[in-house]
Amino acid sequence: MTSTLTISRLTKRFRGVEALSDVSLTLAPGQRVALLGHNGAGKSTMMKIILGLIPHDAGEVTVCGTAPGSAAARAQVAYLPENVAFHPALTGEEQIRHYLRLRGEPALKAPGLLERVGLAGAGRRRIGTYSKGMRQRVGLAQALMGRPRLLVLDEPTSGLDPVSRRDFYALLDEFATAGTTILLSSHVLTEVEARTDHILILSRGRAVAEGTLNELRRRAALPIGLVVTPVEGQTDALAAALPDARRADDGTLHLTCTQDQKLALLAQVTAMGAQLADLEVIPPSLEDIYSHFSQRDGQ
Ligand SMILES: Nc1ncnc2c1ncn2[C@@H]1O[C@H](COP(=O)(O)OP(=O)(O)OP(=O)(O)O)[C@@H](O)[C@H]1O
């Protein structure tokens, strides 16, 4: 299967600053990929190179098999910037019709595009009356013209409330299922954790970690948490049987272990059967993993 995006040993310098050093990444159709990193890590620079907006100094980049910024690449890549601005006096439908005309496509497609992003009912309202989430959807409708194979989104959910975020990601999932590759940057790790298949962490222009969440979890080898809730009246007995456990104010017992120790510890705890009301396993979150790799890099 042809990769949607291949980046090999990409390097970009701005005068004295090395914004990207030796970064590689290959994305397949339908993959949902998060680009993470501190402010100034190089995320936007990487996106601009993929979009063909700025040249790179070394390495190779191909977008759908062609050079970034070429007519063939531009026809297959769409971009949604962090803050999309539309004319507030236009309705959603007028705005989309305008963009369709600019692309030389029939304006008749506007209602269908708005329906795809869940704005069918609001298409005749002025954009000035839209919420931020609705404006992002107009941006997405614009980005989806021409059925892109690669969708590049720069912090697409910043400023959206939790429900709008969830809806936005559900929409992205639909596009990914249909084969569109999604590359997005975000500082909101909790949403990325649940909604992407692959993660690239940049730090000071270098890729410090790349893989699925599970792969990064294994590589980081961070402790796994276990929360044991004893049946009423059994706390002392369980605490005595688990001397390494920390006792919390609510009576639960907290343990940590390595991945290798996990199954043995679970077997030990579940063997306590009737004394046990509940048992929760807490794997390291993406936030823990992100901190681990970033701190290792001195961030
Ligand atoms: N046009 C430019 N001229 C000079 N330096 C630049 C230019 N664009 C980016 N840089 C530098 O390159 C580095 C990477 O910047 P970039 O905007 O890619 O970071 P980012 O990860 O997108 O950050 P943020 O999360 O704040 O958006 C930074 O040190 C930045 O100052």
The ligand as an ORCA input file, in Angstrom:
! r2SCAN-3c Opt
* xyz 0 1
  N      10.134     31.907     10.219
  C      10.953     31.611     11.230
  N      12.111     32.277     11.409
  C      12.947     31.962     12.419
  N      12.714     30.984     13.321
  C      11.570     30.295     13.203
  C      10.625     30.573     12.159
  N       9.584     29.708     12.293
  C       9.857     28.934     13.383
  N      11.034     29.293     13.917
  C      11.679     28.647     15.082
  O      11.686     27.246     14.870
  C      11.407     26.552     16.075
  C      10.198     25.653     15.883
  O       9.032     26.454     15.775
  P       7.577     25.860     15.464
  O       6.672     27.024     15.198
  O       7.693     24.837     14.425
  O       7.222     25.189     16.876
  P       5.833     24.519     17.349
  O       6.188     23.160     17.873
  O       4.818     24.590     16.274
  O       5.423     25.444     18.583
  P       3.949     25.831     19.185
  O       3.467     24.657     19.988
  O       4.253     27.009     20.046
  O       3.051     26.167     18.012
  C      11.234     27.622     17.152
  O      12.476     27.802     17.802
  C      10.860     28.857     16.354
  O      11.272     30.025     17.030
*
